Amino acid sequence: MSTLHTVNKSPFERSSFASCLAHASDGDAILMIEDGVVGARKGTSFTPALAAKLASCAIYVLAPDLAARGMKAEDVLEGVKLVDYAGFVDLTTEKSRVCAWL
């Protein structure tokens, strides 16, 4: 059974992003939403851990939340996919469980 992990807090504010990366299993998906999208930005202290997790998990960012925070697709680490709200819904139906990291 695979899990969709959602992270809605900035990794600079809380440890939920790091905890999510540590607990996500092979084949899981991680979706960064709300302030969590800043965790996908290239060149931060979180970039190496996120890049390493791309080898075993699909990683997504909610595009409207990215735009709302003044970020663009080119600001995001290569390999992280952008999804819209319909893509968010698709992810929730494709995975067996959803785990929200608060």
Residue pairs with C-beta under 8 A, 6 or more apart in sequence:
1 96
1 97
2 25
2 27
2 28
2 29
2 95
2 96
2 97
3 24
3 25
3 28
3 29
3 95
3 96
3 97
3 98
3 99
4 28
4 29
4 30
4 31
4 91
4 92
4 94
4 95
4 97
4 98
4 99
5 20
5 23
5 24
5 28
5 29
5 30
5 31
5 98
5 99
5 100
5 101
6 30
6 31
6 32
6 33
6 36
6 98
6 99
6 100
6 101
7 16
7 17
7 20
7 30
7 31
7 32
7 33
7 36
7 39
7 101
8 32
8 33
8 34
8 35
8 36
8 100
8 101
8 102
9 16
9 17
9 34
9 35
9 36
9 101
9 102
10 17
10 35
10 36
10 38
10 39
11 17
11 18
11 36
11 38
11 39
11 44
11 46
12 38
13 35
16 36
16 101
16 102
17 32
17 36
17 39
17 46
17 101
18 46
18 49
19 101
20 30
20 101
21 30
21 49
21 50
21 53
24 30
24 53
24 56
24 57
25 56
25 57
26 56
26 57
27 56
27 57
28 56
28 57
28 58
28 95
29 57
29 58
29 59
29 60
29 91
29 94
29 95
30 53
30 57
30 58
30 59
30 60
31 59
31 60
31 61
31 62
31 83
31 88
31 91
32 39
32 40
32 59
32 60
32 61
32 62
32 65
33 62
33 65
33 88
34 62
34 65
35 69
36 65
37 61
37 62
37 65
37 66
37 69
37 71
38 44
38 69
38 71
39 46
39 50
40 50
40 59
40 61
40 66
40 76
40 77
40 80
41 47
41 71
41 75
41 76
41 77
42 75
42 76
42 77
42 78
47 77
50 59
50 77
50 80
51 77
51 79
53 59
54 77
54 79
54 80
58 81
59 79
59 80
59 81
60 80
60 81
60 82
60 83
60 87
60 91
61 76
61 80
61 81
61 82
61 83
62 82
62 83
62 84
62 85
62 88
63 73
63 82
63 83
63 84
64 84
64 85
66 72
66 73
66 75
66 76
66 82
73 82
76 82
83 90
83 91
92 98
